[in-house]
């Protein structure tokens, strides 16, 4: 999730500091429509699928499947998901939704973060981010509670840790011209080597740290601390290394980027629904059918829910802007 949080920080910075700078109210309206409406649809779809398809736990699947859908999920759990920002156990129904709680919280704080990033020197933003992350670690270490356990409960403290990833994206967006200028004289071979190292670090850090760090609480934070420089390298090279930028601009990847939010929201629902539909039979076939269905369902979700939600946010924010202009006149 670090990469996606950093990407959000980068994209939101461009949005907030662009030519058509939205006011705070317009920004919040857009973010609520962009995040909460698709989220709410995913919650309702997951609950409906659970009510129709769940019969009992599955003996042959991974533990997370039976943690996501288990006996006893009721309307109280549904309401907790709908309330969204208040801490709750969000590992049920659709277990990937936990990250959206933090995405929404930090989005509401983002205009303040942007003021800090643009008003203060680079070292201050980095020091602030590091301090917040260390404060979160200092809170959970004596409690022997991992970052993921706290995040899956929607607790408040992880918010200050994840802020550092949004700040990273915001800093890259602020200094993007200077970054490109500094890296322009460097040979593409060296930049490509840096990209390979960044990607390898991003992919392998969890496996390596598992053998190096025995304390679960420290390892959860250390994974993020090590991945953060890797994400920095990936984002910087995405704007500085032309072949990599061209690769990311390929039409299939651009399309996957468009539907990625719907893909993220819906893939677990499809998988859980198909697995419970077949139950204890046709193990391999159920996995194959789920894999085949995930992409078309995500595309349908993008066009039916996500895209209209984005349009609604733009419409409502324009209406607010027009209303404000009329009052000013």
N, C-alpha and C positions, 0 to 999 in steps of 0.2 A: 504493500500500500504506500510505501514511502515515495515511490516514483509517481504515483497518481496524486498524492498530496502535493508534491513539488510541482507537478504539471498544473494543478489547480492554482497554486500560488503564482506561477508564471502567467497563465492565461488571465486570471483575475486582475493581475497588475496591469496587463495590457488593456483590459477593459476599463478599469478605473481611471487610468492615466491617459487614455486615448483622446481623440478629438471630441467625441461625443461623451464626455464624462458624465456618468449618471450621478444624481444626488443620492443621498443615503437611502431615502425611501424607495427610489426607483431600483437601486441596487438590491435592496432586500426583497422587493417584490419579484424581481427576476430570479434571484437565487431560490426563493421559496417555490416558485413555479418550476424552476429547473430541477430541483432536487426532491422536494416533498411530494409533488403530485405523482411522478413515476414511482417514488418510494411507496406511497400509499397504495397505488395499484399493485405493486409487487407484494405488499403485505396482505392485501385482500385476496389476491390470486393464490398466495401460498396457503392462507387459512382455508380457502375454499377447497383447494386440492387436498389438503390434509384431512378435512372433514369427509370428503368423498372417498379418498383412496387409502387412508391409514387404517389398518386392522390390528397389527401387532408389530413388534420390533423384528428386524431381519437378522437372522443368525449368521449370514455369510458376508455381510458388508462391513465396512470400517466403522469404528466406534462413533465417529462424528455423525453418521447417518442416523443412528438411533438416538443421538443427543439432539439432533435437529427436529426430528419427528418422533415423539414418544407419547405414551398414554398420559392423559391428564392436561394436555394443552386445551385451554378453554377461552371463553370470551375475555376473561381478565387479562390473559396474555395478549390477546388481540388488541385490547384497549391500551395496554402498555406500549405496544408497537405504534399505535396511532398517536399517542401522546408524544412519542418521538424523542424529544430533547431531555426529558426527565430520566434519570438513571433507572435502568431495568435490565433484566436478563434477556439479551437479544441474540442468544445463540440458538434460539428455536425458530421454527417456521422457515426462515431463509437466513442461514447463518452468516452470509456475507454482509448483511445490512448494518452490522455494528459500525463499520467505517463511515457510513453516511451520517450517523449521529455526530461524529466529530467533524465531518465535512461541513455540516450545517452550522454547528456551533462556531467553528472558526470562520466560516463565511460571514456570519453576523458581526464578528470582530474585525474582519479584514480591513475595512476602511481605516480603522485605528492603526492596524499594523502597517499599512501603507504610509501613513503619516510618519511613523517612526522610521521606517526603512528609508524614506526620501529626505527626512529632516536630519537624520543622524549619520555619522560616518560609518563606513563599512564595518570597522572593528566593533562598533557598539552593537550593531544588529547581530553579528556573529556571537559576541559575548553574551548578549541577552538570550539568544536561542540556546546556547550551551548552558547558561545558568538555569533556565526554565527546565530543560531536560534533566539536568543534574538534581534539581529540586524534586522532580517527580520520582527519580530513582531513590533519592534520600527518603522520600515518604514511604515508598513501598518496600524497600530493602528490610527494615526491621519488622515489617508485617509479614514477610515471607510470601508476598503475593506478586505473581508475575504480571507484567504489563498486559499480556493477552487476557489473562483472567479478569483484570480490572476493566479492560476495554470491552470485553464481552458482556460486562454488567453495565456498561454505559456510564462508568463513574466519571466524576468531574476532573480529577487530577490528571489522567492521561491527556486531557485537552492541551495542557501547557507543554507537554512533550511533543505532541503532533504539530503544535504551532511552529516549531523549528523547521519543519519540512515546508510549510507554506512560506515562511520567511526565506528559505533557500531559493524557492522558485521566484519569489519577488525580487530578490537580489540579482539573480541572473537576468531577469527582465529589465531591471533598472540599468545594469551595467552591460547589456548585451552588445551595444555598439563598441564599447571599449574592449570587450572580450574578443569580438571578431577581429578588431584591429590588431590586438596583441598577438593573436594566433595566426594571422595572415602570413607572416614570413616563415612560419614553421613548415617543414616538409610534410605533405600529406601522409607519407609512410609513418612518421613519428606520431601523427595524430591518429592514424588508424591503429597503431600499436596501443596508444592510450585508450582508444575505444574498446579494443579487445580486453585489455586489463580491467577496465571499468565494468564491462559486461560480465566477465568471469567473476569478479569480486561480488557483483550484484547477485549472481546465480548461486555461487558456492559458499557464501559467508555463513549461511545457516548450518550447512553440513560441517564446515571446518570448526566453527565455534562450539558445536555440540561436543567435539572431542577435546577442545582446549579449555572450556569453562564449565565447571561442574555445577555452580550455583545457578539455579533456574532464573532467579530474579535478575541477576547481573547479566546472564546470557541474553535475556529478552531485550534489555536496553542496549547491550553491546552489539547485538545484531544490527540494530538501527543505527548506532553510532558508526559502525564500519560501512554499512550500506550507503549512508548519507554522502560520503565522498564519491562513491561509485555513481550514485544518481547525479551528483554534480557534474562528473565527467561526461556522463551520457547526455545530459541536457546541454552542456556547453558545446560538445562536439556535434550535437544535432543542429546547432546554429552556426557552427564554424567549419565543419568538414563537409564540403560540397557533395561528394559521393554519398555520404550518409544521409544528408538532407534530401538528396534526390531519391534515394531509396525509400525514405519515409513518406515522400510525396507521391509514390506510386499509387495509382487509382485503387487497387484492392486494399492497400493499407489505409488509405484515406477513408475508404468506405467502412472498414473495420473500426477505425477511429470514431467515425460518426455513430456507429451502433454500439460502441464499447460499453456505454453506460447501461443500455438495455441488456446487453450480453451479460454484464456483471450482475445485474439485478435478477435476471430470469434463469440463468443456467442451473443454479442449484434447485430451483423449483421444478424445472423440467426433469432433472436427474432424479430427485426424490420422488416425484410423481410417477415416473416410469418404473423405478425400482419397486415401489410399493404396489403399483398396478400388477406387476408380474409376481410379486411376493417371493416365495422360496423357490420358484421355478424359473427356468430359462435365464440363468445368471448372465451368461455371455451375451445373449440376444438382447436382454434388457439394457445392458450397458451400451451396446451398439446402437439400438434404437434411440436411446437418450442422446448419444453423441450426434446422431443424424438430425434430431429434432431441435437441438439447442440453437443452431444458427437461424433457421427459418422462424422459429418462435421469437428470437431476439429481433430479427428484422421487422416482424409484424409488430412487436412491442414498440420499436422505434417510431414507425410510421403512425401507429394508432394512438400511442400515449405520449412518448417522449417529445416528438416533434410538435404536436399540438400544444404541449405544456410550455415549450420554449416560445412558441408564437403567442400564447396567452400572456406570458411574462412580458414580452415586448409590447403587446397591445396595452396591457395595464400600466406599464411604466410610461408609455407615450401619452396615455390618457392623463396620468398624474402630471406629466411635464406640461401638457397643453393646459390643464386646469391651473397650474401654477403660473403659466405665462399669461393666462386670461386675467387672473387676479392681479398680477403685476401691472397689466395694462389699465 
